[in-house]
Amino acid sequence: MAGLAGRLARRWCSGLLRSPLQVPALGLHMGGPAMRTSQKDFNNAVNQVKLLKEDPGNEVKLKLYALYKQATEGPCNVPKPGVLDFINKTKWDAWNALGSLSKEAARQNYVDLVSRLSASSESPSPEAPAADRKQPESDTLVVTSEDGITTIRLNRPTKKNALTNQMYHDIMAALQAASKDESVITVLTGSGDYYCSGNDLTNFASVPPGGLEEMARRGAVLLRDFVNCFIDFPKPLVAVVNGPAVGISVTVLGLFDVVYATDRATFHTPFSHLGQSPEGCSSYTFPKIMGSSKAAEMLIFGKKLTAQEACAQGLVTEVFPDGTFQKEVWARLKAYSKLPPNTMRISKQIIRNRERETLHTVNAEECRVLRERWQSDECMNAIASFLSRKAKL
Ligand SMILES: CCCCCC/C=C/C(=O)SCCNC(=O)CCNC(=O)[C@H](O)C(C)(C)COP(=O)(O)OP(=O)(O)OC[C@H]1O[C@@H](n2cnc3c(N)ncnc32)[C@H](O)[C@@H]1OP(=O)(O)O
């Protein structure tokens, strides 16, 4: 929860430490019983925050904000912002979470926190980076090439490998590079216990100046380009599904040549729960792979399949016991990578080329429909529910 709150708060937090306008004025009545922390200590701490050498990160800034409000105004006493007012709601939640903490205790906590921050900013420890420091975007995707196999690894395990907008771009770039490199097989897999939890729902949290309409337009362009990269990928493409898969990470599987899954994996396309509609060409590939009624159960009703069920439906090529999954799969892929590369590429083309145009048409149509869905109340309410932690799959 705190991690998500911090992310949502990034925009307003970014200037909090520097701009006095964003820190409410002091000079409040701070009287009352004997206090361990004087008003002077508190005022000093407020000034000290602005002089910190290192950005303490959004989580900490949110904590500082909440303690400041509690110390100066007491328990949260303003109406809760609407669910779609993500930023103010995040701030309100942080303040409200302090409950009936006294002004004195809040002031003390604020001063203690600032003193810890000042100490650590004086002697930074490279071995112990701040837990909430943002990783460089490039770390969320790791691309390696070995034994004729290029592996694209989703590397955001703490967020179940949810796909940020940056990751969509990075995956497209990685696929472009893999299509031209020396490797013969390309693999997509995930780090940690999940394969991928689908689109990062906070992608929808920062609405650009053009409003919801512009956000939906941009999303549709990005989605179309992303899926096109899978449709046009020229070499054998293998998914090594190391855990549960959700949303777009499931739908594009219909565009892979082979899908290996651990028996821990599940396959879930909860579009109706999210007020969204199918993408990744699944409206075409899933009925073709598993028949229209099984596809409907997944894509309309959001039925989650086990790995064995997905294999029985033809979406997964083979399921492996989790304990031996990595060993067995990589041994097999290494053996396949010794096969003649041109022959494999040509075989893929003859299997896929016939329907390539159809897939592009399907992709464009799915993106057009989604663009409308993203502007619907059903969709916005579902996303707001997830972001405010009321809903989870
Ligand atoms: C260019 C745009 C293209 C869009 C294409 C359209 C794509 C559509 C889709 O992909 S639809 C599917 C969207 N995904 C979801 O709805 C999944 C939402 N996540 C969950 O329901 C759950 O997190 C879970 C079931 C995947 C895992 O539950 P659990 O094991 O209990 O873990 P946590 O919920 O505690 O998750 C840990 C941490 O990760 C964050 N997180 C997980 N998934 C997402 C996500 N999809 N978007 C954003 N954040 C996600 C979760 O919030 C936790 O964060 P925290 O530690 O609280 O900060």
The ligand as an SDF file (V2000), in Angstrom:
LIG
                    3D

 58 60  0  0  0  0  0  0  0  0999 V2000
   -0.3590    0.9560  -22.8190 C   0  0  0  0  0  0  0  0  0  0  0  0
   -1.4230    0.3880  -22.0030 C   0  0  0  0  0  0  0  0  0  0  0  0
   -1.7390   -0.9870  -22.4670 C   0  0  0  0  0  0  0  0  0  0  0  0
   -2.7870   -1.5820  -21.6250 C   0  0  0  0  0  0  0  0  0  0  0  0
   -3.1820   -2.8800  -22.1560 C   0  0  0  0  0  0  0  0  0  0  0  0
   -4.3570   -3.4520  -21.4500 C   0  0  0  0  0  0  0  0  0  0  0  0
   -3.9000   -4.3870  -20.4190 C   0  0  0  0  0  0  0  0  0  0  0  0
   -4.7650   -4.9280  -19.6160 C   0  0  0  0  0  0  0  0  0  0  0  0
   -4.3330   -5.7630  -18.5150 C   0  0  0  0  0  0  0  0  0  0  0  0
   -3.2150   -6.2030  -18.3630 O   0  0  0  0  0  0  0  0  0  0  0  0
   -5.5690   -6.0720  -17.4270 S   0  0  0  0  0  0  0  0  0  0  0  0
   -4.7890   -6.7670  -16.0160 C   0  0  0  0  0  0  0  0  0  0  0  0
   -4.3130   -5.7150  -15.0740 C   0  0  0  0  0  0  0  0  0  0  0  0
   -3.8030   -6.3440  -13.8830 N   0  0  0  0  0  0  0  0  0  0  0  0
   -4.5050   -6.4830  -12.7520 C   0  0  0  0  0  0  0  0  0  0  0  0
   -5.6580   -6.1160  -12.6540 O   0  0  0  0  0  0  0  0  0  0  0  0
   -3.7870   -7.1100  -11.5960 C   0  0  0  0  0  0  0  0  0  0  0  0
   -3.8680   -6.2500  -10.3720 C   0  0  0  0  0  0  0  0  0  0  0  0
   -3.1510   -6.8870   -9.2690 N   0  0  0  0  0  0  0  0  0  0  0  0
   -3.7380   -7.7190   -8.3920 C   0  0  0  0  0  0  0  0  0  0  0  0
   -4.9090   -7.9940   -8.4370 O   0  0  0  0  0  0  0  0  0  0  0  0
   -2.8520   -8.3160   -7.3380 C   0  0  0  0  0  0  0  0  0  0  0  0
   -1.7820   -7.4370   -7.1090 O   0  0  0  0  0  0  0  0  0  0  0  0
   -2.3010   -9.7050   -7.7530 C   0  0  0  0  0  0  0  0  0  0  0  0
   -3.4530  -10.7180   -7.7490 C   0  0  0  0  0  0  0  0  0  0  0  0
   -1.6360   -9.6720   -9.1150 C   0  0  0  0  0  0  0  0  0  0  0  0
   -1.2440  -10.1770   -6.7200 C   0  0  0  0  0  0  0  0  0  0  0  0
   -1.8050  -10.1610   -5.4240 O   0  0  0  0  0  0  0  0  0  0  0  0
   -0.8590  -10.4260   -4.1600 P   0  0  0  0  0  0  0  0  0  0  0  0
   -0.1090  -11.6820   -4.3320 O   0  0  0  0  0  0  0  0  0  0  0  0
   -1.7170  -10.3090   -2.9480 O   0  0  0  0  0  0  0  0  0  0  0  0
    0.2190   -9.2490   -4.2100 O   0  0  0  0  0  0  0  0  0  0  0  0
   -0.0080   -7.6780   -4.0120 P   0  0  0  0  0  0  0  0  0  0  0  0
   -1.3480   -7.2780   -4.4730 O   0  0  0  0  0  0  0  0  0  0  0  0
    0.3550   -7.3260   -2.6090 O   0  0  0  0  0  0  0  0  0  0  0  0
    1.0460   -7.0890   -5.0340 O   0  0  0  0  0  0  0  0  0  0  0  0
    2.3650   -6.6920   -4.6600 C   0  0  0  0  0  0  0  0  0  0  0  0
    2.5690   -5.2720   -5.1340 C   0  0  0  0  0  0  0  0  0  0  0  0
    2.4580   -5.2400   -6.5490 O   0  0  0  0  0  0  0  0  0  0  0  0
    1.4860   -4.2590   -6.9520 C   0  0  0  0  0  0  0  0  0  0  0  0
    0.8230   -4.7020   -8.1790 N   0  0  0  0  0  0  0  0  0  0  0  0
    0.5560   -5.9550   -8.5470 C   0  0  0  0  0  0  0  0  0  0  0  0
   -0.0280   -5.9680   -9.7470 N   0  0  0  0  0  0  0  0  0  0  0  0
   -0.1380   -4.6910  -10.1370 C   0  0  0  0  0  0  0  0  0  0  0  0
   -0.6610   -4.0580  -11.2950 C   0  0  0  0  0  0  0  0  0  0  0  0
   -1.1760   -4.7670  -12.3230 N   0  0  0  0  0  0  0  0  0  0  0  0
   -0.6140   -2.7300  -11.3790 N   0  0  0  0  0  0  0  0  0  0  0  0
   -0.0710   -1.9850  -10.3770 C   0  0  0  0  0  0  0  0  0  0  0  0
    0.4340   -2.5320   -9.2300 N   0  0  0  0  0  0  0  0  0  0  0  0
    0.4070   -3.8640   -9.1370 C   0  0  0  0  0  0  0  0  0  0  0  0
    0.5340   -4.2160   -5.7700 C   0  0  0  0  0  0  0  0  0  0  0  0
   -0.1950   -3.0200   -5.8010 O   0  0  0  0  0  0  0  0  0  0  0  0
    1.5010   -4.3250   -4.6140 C   0  0  0  0  0  0  0  0  0  0  0  0
    2.0920   -3.0490   -4.4660 O   0  0  0  0  0  0  0  0  0  0  0  0
    2.4120   -2.4230   -3.0190 P   0  0  0  0  0  0  0  0  0  0  0  0
    3.4370   -3.3420   -2.4280 O   0  0  0  0  0  0  0  0  0  0  0  0
    1.1330   -2.4360   -2.2610 O   0  0  0  0  0  0  0  0  0  0  0  0
    2.9120   -1.0650   -3.2900 O   0  0  0  0  0  0  0  0  0  0  0  0
  1  2  1  0
  2  3  1  0
  3  4  1  0
  4  5  1  0
  5  6  1  0
  6  7  1  0
  7  8  2  0
  8  9  1  0
  9 10  2  0
  9 11  1  0
 11 12  1  0
 12 13  1  0
 13 14  1  0
 14 15  1  0
 15 16  2  0
 15 17  1  0
 17 18  1  0
 18 19  1  0
 19 20  1  0
 20 21  2  0
 20 22  1  0
 22 23  1  0
 22 24  1  0
 24 25  1  0
 24 26  1  0
 24 27  1  0
 27 28  1  0
 28 29  1  0
 29 30  2  0
 29 31  1  0
 29 32  1  0
 32 33  1  0
 33 34  2  0
 33 35  1  0
 33 36  1  0
 36 37  1  0
 37 38  1  0
 38 39  1  0
 38 53  1  0
 39 40  1  0
 40 41  1  0
 40 51  1  0
 41 42  1  0
 41 50  1  0
 42 43  2  0
 43 44  1  0
 44 45  1  0
 44 50  2  0
 45 46  1  0
 45 47  2  0
 47 48  1  0
 48 49  2  0
 49 50  1  0
 51 52  1  0
 51 53  1  0
 53 54  1  0
 54 55  1  0
 55 56  2  0
 55 57  1  0
 55 58  1  0
M  END
$$$$
